[in-house]
Amino acid sequence: MFSTKMTLSTGVCLTLLGALAAHADGVDPMFKADGSYIDDIEIIGDVTLPSGEVIAALEMRDQHLKFFVDPEGVYVTMYDENPVFTEKTPFYGFWVSTQSVDIADWPACDYEVTDETGTSYRAHGTLVWTNSGIAENGYQIAFQIDLGTCSNRQEPWAYSLAAIEMAGLGGVPHDDIPPQDTYTVTEADGTEFAVEENEMGATLISVEPREIVVPMATAEPSTKTYFEQEILNMHHDCTTSSIRHGYGTWEWANGGFVVGFEDVGFSFPRQDAPLYSDGACRMK
C-alpha cells in the first residue's frame, strides 16, 4: 500500500493537448485479487493540467470510471531491467466516476475535475499505479491500481491479467472475460494469428506459442531459439516491427499479403491485409 505524494487542488481542470483517438492505444482486462473480472481499462489519450503537466487518461466504460495517471507509469519501455519494474516505482493520479453523484456508489470529494471532453465531475479520490514486470509472452505488463477515496489512503483494487498470473493470485476465470474486438488470419504454414487493430496500425499475435529462431549478432554464426507467441506489428506507413526480428516491411496484392523481415517472412494467401492503405503498400 502507498500513501499519496501529490496534492490535488480544488477545481483541477484538464484540457486536451490534441484530438484523442476514438479507440485506445492499449486495452487490458482488469481483475480483483480473487481473479474475478472487473472491466477492461483503455487508454484514451493524453491531457494537460493548467500547470502544463501532461497526464495520461484511461477509462473503464462499463464501470463508468475515468483515471488520470502520471504518463511515465502508463507508457513504459519494455525491458526487464527497467527500474519501473525492478523498483516497482509508484505513479500517482486521481479518478472520477462518470455517473451522477446521485447514482454512483462512491464518496464525492469537495473539488471537481474536467475530462478530455470538457465535462466536469466531482472527483472521487487518488490512485497509485504500479508496474511489477513483463509477462512471459513479452508484450503484456503486470500492473496494479490502488484506489483511495477523498480522505482515505489507497487500497489494492485491480490487477492486470499478467499481474494476476505472475503473482499467483486467485486464478483468472477466463470464461468471464467478454469477447475482444479481434479476428484471426492464417499464415501459409497454418499458423493462426489474432489481429488487434490500434491507432498505430495492427498487431498480429500467434494464437499458440511457436518456436522462433533468431540469428544472433556474434562473431561466429549462431542462433537463439525462443518458444513463445509470435508478435508482428504492422504500421500504416508499410513498415513492420517485431521484438524478435527487428524491422521490415509489409505488402499486399490481390492474392493476399506478406510481412517480411531480414531473417524471415510471413505469407497470408487469399486474405485481406488488416490495414487499409488506399493503394499504398501494394506489392510491385
N, C-alpha and C positions, 0 to 999 in steps of 0.2 A: 504494500500500500504506500502511496506517496502523498505528501501534502502539497498543495499548490504553491508555486513560487511566483505567480503572476497576479497582478491586481486588475480587476475589471472595474472600470469607472462607469458611473451612471450615464446612460444614453450612448453607449458604444454604437457606432454606425459603420456598416460595411458597404462599400461601393465596388462596382465591377472594375477590374482592370481592362477588360475587353469582353466581347461576346463569348459566352460559355457554350461549350459543345452540348448538344441535346442529350448525348449519351456519355457514360462515364469512360474515362481512360482506363479505369480498373474497377472490377466488381468482385467482392469477396463475400461468401456466405458466412454469417456470424452465428456463434453458438454460446449457450450457457456452459458453465463448467461441467454440468452433468451430460453434455453432448446434445441437448435439445436445441433445435434450430430456432433462431430469433428472427432474422431477416437478412437480406443482402445489404451490404454497405457499398455505396457507389460514389466515386469521386465525381463531383460536378464542376469543378474548376477552381480558380484562384480568385480571391478578393483582396482588397486592401483596406486597412484601418485608416482612420483620419490621420494618424501619425505617419502614414506612408508604409507601415509594416505590411508585408504580404502574408496572407494566411490561406491555407487550403480549406475548401468547403466540401463536405461529404453529406450524404443523405441516406437514411433508411426510410424508403417510401411507405411501406406497409405499416411501419411503426410511427410514422408521422414525426420523425426526428431529423434534425439537421445538426451537424457537428462542424466546428471551426477550429482547425488544428495547425500548430506550427508546421509549415510545409516540409521542413527537414525530417520530420517524423514520418511523413506520408510518401515522399519521393526519395527512395533510399537506393544507394549504389549497391548492386548485388555482388558482394564478395564476403566470404565467411569471416575475414579478419576485420571487417568494418567495425569500428568502435561502437557504432549504433547497436550492433548485435552483441559484441563481446562484453560491453559495459552496461547493456540494457538501459541506454540513455532515456530518461523520461522526457516527453514532449507535452507541452501544456496547451490547453484550449478551453472552449466552453461549448455548450449545447443548448438547443431550444426544441420545443415541441411546436409543430406547425398547426396543431389543433387549438381551438379556443381554450382559454384557461377554465372555462365553464365545463369543458368536456374532458380535457387531458387530466390524467390522474398523476400530476406532478406538481410539486410546490412551485409557485411563481416568485422569482426574485423581484427586487424593487428597482430594476433597471430594464430597459428594452434594448434589443438589437435589431438591426435591419439586414435582411439577407440579400442575396445577389439579384433578386427581382425587385427590390425596393420595399418589400413587405416587412412591417415591424412586428416583433413578437416580444412577449415578456421572456427574458432569459430564465433558464431553469437551474443552471449550475455550471460547474467547471468539470474538466476531464483531464485525464492523463493517458497518453498513447505511448505504449512501449513495444518496441520490436525486439524479438528474442532469438531470431535465427532464420535460416533458409531451409525450406523443405528439401527432402532428398531428390525430388524431381527437378530442383534447380530454378524454379520460377515462382514458387509461392512463398510468401513471407509469413512467418509466425509472429503475430502481434496480438495485443490485448488492449481493451479500452476499460479504464476505471472511471466511473462517474461519481460526481459529488453533487449534492443539491446546494441550494443557496448558501446555507451556513454549515453544511456537513462536509467532512473530508471525503475524498474519493474512495470508493469500494470497488473491488473487481466486479465487472459486469458482463463483458462479452469477449469472446476469443475467436480468432480466425480458425479455419479448418486446420491449417498447418500447426497452429499453436496447440489445438486440442490433441492432435495426433502425436506431436513431438513431446508434449508434456505427459502423455499417458493419462489424460483426464478421461471423463466418462464416455468413451466410445461413441462416435458420432452415428446416429441413426440415419444413414444416407437416404432412406426412403422418404424422409420428411422434408428434403430439400426440393423446392419447386423446380420444374424443368427450366434449364437455362436456355438463352436465346442462341443456340448453336446448331450446326448441322455437320455432316461429315462428307468428306471426299475420299476417294480411294486411289492410292498410288498404283503404278503399273504392276508392282510385285504383290499387290493385295493388301498392303498396309492401310488401315483406315486412319484418317486424321480428322479430329474435330476442328471446326473452323469457328474462331471467335473474332468477330469484326469489332474494330475500335477506331478511335479518331485518327491514329497513325496509319491504319490500313487493315491488315488481318493477321491473325496468328493461327498457324496450323500446329496442332498438338497430336501426336500419335496416340490413339486410344489405348494401346497396350505398350508397355516398355519394350524396347528393342535394343539389339546390340549395335553400338555406334563406335566405329573405329576411326580414330582421329590421328593424322600424321603429326609427329612432334618435331619442333624446331631444334634438332640436335645435330651434332657433327656427323654421326653415323645415322643412316635412315632408321627410323623407329616409329612405332605407333603406340597409342594408348587406347584401350577398349573400355567403354562405359556400357552399362546396361540400365537404360532409363528411357523416359519418354522423349521422343524427338520433337524439338520445338523449332519451327521455322516462322520467321516474321517477314511478311510481305508488305512493302511500303508503296504509297501512291506514286512515287517517282520511279517505279520499276526496279528498285533495289531490294535486296533481301538481307537479313542478318540472322545469325544463329550463334548461340553461346558456344557451340562445339565446332562450327565450320567457318566462323568469321562472316565475311560479307560476300554478296554475289548479286545476281540479277534474276528477274523472272520475266517470262514472255508468254503470250497466248497466241493461239491460232484457232481456226475453225475446228481443229481436231483435238483440242484440249489446251493445257498449259503446262509449263515446266518451271521448276525452281532450281537454279544452278549455283553451285559454289566451286571454288578452285579444286576441291578434293572430291566432290560428289555432286550428283544431280538427282532430282526427283521429277518424275513424269506422271501427269494425271490425264490420261487419254479420255476423250469423249466427255469431258466435264468443263463447265464454265469456270473461269478464274473467279475467286471470291471478290475481287475488286473491279469496279467499273473504271476503265481507263480512257474512254472516249477516243479510241483509236490509238492512243499511246500504248507502249509496251507490246505492240503487235510483233510477232515473230517475222523476221525478214528472210 
